[in-house]
Amino acid sequence: MFGKIIGTGSYVPERVVTNTCLEQYVDTNDEWIRERTGIARRHVMEQETTKDMAVLAAKRALEMAAVAPEEIDMIIVSTLSSDIALPSTACYVQDKLNAKNAVCFDLNAACTGFILAYNTVQTYMAAGFCKTALIIGAEGLSKLVDWSDRGTCILFADGAGAAIVRADETAVFDTVMHADGGQGDALTMKTGFAERVRGIDVEPGVEVLEANQNILNEKDTYIGMDGQAVFRFAVKQVPTCILELMEKCGIKEEDIDLFLLHQANERIVKSIVKRIKTSMDKVPMNLQEYGNTSSASVPILLDEMVRQEKLKKGDRVIMAGFGAGLTWCASYLEF
Ligand code: COA
C-alpha cells in the first residue's frame, strides 16, 4: 500500500531581496536576472534558521491534514543547508512538534531531495513500516552563497515546504530516479572540516600531511557552480526522465493535470515544457517570487497549488526535481 498527501504547509522568510538590491553586492541588474532566470525577488532569512523554517512548514501541514503529532511515525527532512548536523534536523523537528512516535532522519540529495524523501516514505509504506509520514524540504541557502559571486547569489534563496503522507489503499505511486556522480563538479560546496586537521597535535604522519594539502580555500565552502553545464544537464535529463516515467506508467501528457517542477530557472522550465509537449497552464511557476530554494522549491509550490485550489482531490501530478550530485528524478501521484 502506498500513501497519499493529505496536508501541505510552507514557510518563507518575510525579508525580500529584489534584483535591484543585489546590485549593491555584485555587477548585475534586474533586466539581466529576469531575462536569464525569470527571478524577480527572493526571500532571505534574518532571524529564522533552516530548522525553524522546517518546524513552521510542518505545523502548517499538520494543521491542514488535521493529524496529531503523535500519529506521525516517520519524519524525513531533506536539506543540504541545515544549521545543525547533529542532531538531525528531523529529530529537532520531532522534538518541537512533540511527535514522539516518529523515527527521524535527514536526507541530502540537493534540489532533488524532497521528491526522494517522498519516494522513501512511499517505499516504507509499501513495505508496511510506516503509516503516517511527515516530509519536509528546508533550505537556508543565503548562508551558503558567496555574495560576491554573481553566477550564484542571484539564484539561491531560503524557505521550507512540508507534506503529510498517509497510507491509503487507493494511493497511486511510481517513480524514475537517476544520479551521475561523475558530473558532481558542476555544482559543489565543500565542508570546512579539512581545516580541523591543522589544530590536531599528533606526530606528523602521512595522513596528516595529505589532509593538510587538502585544506580548503574559503571560496570552496560556498556553493560553486558551472551554470551552463547545469543548464545543459537539466534541459536534457529532466524531460527525458519525465517521459520515461510516463511511459513506465502508461500515461500520456493529457492524463496529467499538473507538472510540479523544481524551480531553478524559467528558461529551464520552458524548455522542459516544450520537450514533454505540454502547456505552461499545467506547469505552475513561483521562482519569480522565491528564486531557487533547492529541496524546498517543490513542496512550497505544492502547498501554494493546494491552498489556491489549483490542485484538487483526484488530480494527477508529476513532480520532478534535479540538482547537485548530479541527481534527478520524477514521481507520479494522484492527489
Ligand atoms: N549579471 C550580469 N551578467 C552576468 C551575471 C549576472 N548575475 N552572471 C553572469 N553574467 C555574464 C557572464 O559573465 C557572461 O558575460 P560575458 O559574455 O561578457 O562573458 C554573460 O553574462 C553570459 O554568461 P552565461 O554564464 O553564459 O549566462 P547564462 O545565460 O548561462 O546564465 C545562469 C547563467 C547561471 C543564469 C544559467 O547558466 C543557469 O541558470 N544555469 C542553471 C543553474 C541552475 O539552475 N542551478 C541550480 C540547479 S538545481
Residues whose N, C-alpha, C, O or C-beta is under 5 A from the ligand:
A	BS01	COA	D27 T28 N29 W32 R36 T37 C111 R150 G151 I154 G227 Q228 V230 F231 A264 N265 F322 G323
